[in-house]
């Protein structure tokens, strides 16, 4: 290996674009499904699916927060053990919903890939 080949390798590395930093598109893209089987959908339909998924995730997070508040208030202020147990159920239901909705895109892609 001579000096000119080292120079060309170094220049090649310097000419590459630096890795891009994560931005809000990375976060939002994490919610949006990998379109695999639905690649033929139009852009409006894709946006609608993303909006529905985002609203469903927010609703599930709201249910989880409501359950946490119900558990906290029921357990301390009102000494209501039934309310506290109901709150636990709401927390579990909300977080499970977030997980399921978040993985729908992956599940659809896996099932579609297995069918091909």
C-alpha positions in Angstrom: 0.0 0.0 0.0 1.5 3.3 -1.0 0.9 6.8 0.1 -1.3 7.8 -2.9 -3.8 4.9 -2.2 -4.0 6.0 1.5 -4.7 9.6 0.3 -7.5 8.5 -2.0 -9.1 6.4 0.7 -9.0 9.3 3.1 -10.4 11.7 0.5 -13.1 9.2 -0.2 -14.1 9.1 3.5 -14.0 12.9 3.7 -16.2 13.2 0.6 -19.0 11.1 2.1 -22.0 12.9 3.6 -22.0 12.8 7.4 -24.7 10.8 9.1 -27.9 12.7 9.5 -29.0 13.6 13.0 -32.5 12.4 14.1 -35.3 14.9 13.7 -39.0 15.0 14.2 -39.5 13.0 11.0 -37.6 10.1 12.5 -40.0 10.1 15.5 -43.1 10.5 13.4 -41.8 7.9 11.0 -41.6 5.5 13.9 -45.3 5.6 14.3 -46.1 5.3 10.6 -46.2 1.7 9.4 -43.7 0.2 7.0 -46.0 0.3 3.9 -45.0 -3.1 2.5 -48.3 -4.5 1.3 -49.9 -1.0 1.2 -47.3 0.6 -1.0 -49.9 1.2 -3.7 -52.0 3.4 -1.5 -52.1 7.1 -2.5 -50.4 9.7 -0.4 -53.8 11.0 1.0 -54.7 7.5 2.1 -51.3 7.0 3.8 -51.7 10.3 5.7 -55.2 9.3 6.8 -53.9 5.9 8.1 -51.1 7.8 9.9 -53.5 10.2 11.5 -55.9 7.5 12.6 -53.0 5.6 14.2 -51.7 8.7 15.9 -55.2 9.6 17.3 -55.6 6.0 18.5 -52.2 6.1 20.2 -53.1 9.4 21.9 -56.5 7.9 23.0 -54.7 4.9 24.5 -52.2 7.1 26.3 -55.1 9.2 27.6 -56.8 6.0 29.0 -53.5 5.0 30.7 -53.2 8.5 32.3 -56.8 8.4 33.4 -56.2 5.0 34.9 -53.1 6.3 36.7 -55.1 9.2 38.1 -57.9 6.9 39.1 -55.5 4.5 40.8 -53.8 7.3 42.7 -56.9 9.1 43.8 -58.7 5.8 44.7 -55.9 4.4 46.7 -55.0 7.5 48.8 -57.8 10.1 49.0 -60.9 8.0 48.9 -59.6 4.7 50.3 -61.4 3.0 47.5 -59.6 -0.3 46.6 -62.1 -1.1 43.8 -61.2 2.2 42.1 -57.5 1.5 42.5 -57.9 -1.9 40.9 -60.0 -0.3 38.1 -57.2 2.2 37.6 -54.7 -0.6 37.2 -56.8 -2.2 34.5 -57.1 1.0 32.6 -53.3 1.5 32.7 -52.7 -2.0 31.4 -55.3 -1.6 28.7 -54.0 1.8 27.6 -50.4 0.7 27.4 -51.3 -2.5 25.6 -53.3 -0.5 23.1 -50.3 1.7 22.4 -48.1 -1.4 21.9 -50.5 -3.1 19.6 -51.2 0.0 17.4 -47.4 0.8 17.3 -46.7 -2.7 16.0 -49.5 -3.0 13.5 -47.4 -1.9 10.6 -44.8 -4.5 11.4 -47.4 -7.2 11.9 -49.0 -6.4 8.5 -45.6 -6.5 6.8 -44.7 -9.8 8.4 -48.0 -11.4 7.5 -47.8 -10.1 3.9 -44.3 -11.3 3.6 -45.2 -14.8 4.7 -48.1 -14.9 2.2 -45.8 -14.1 -0.8 
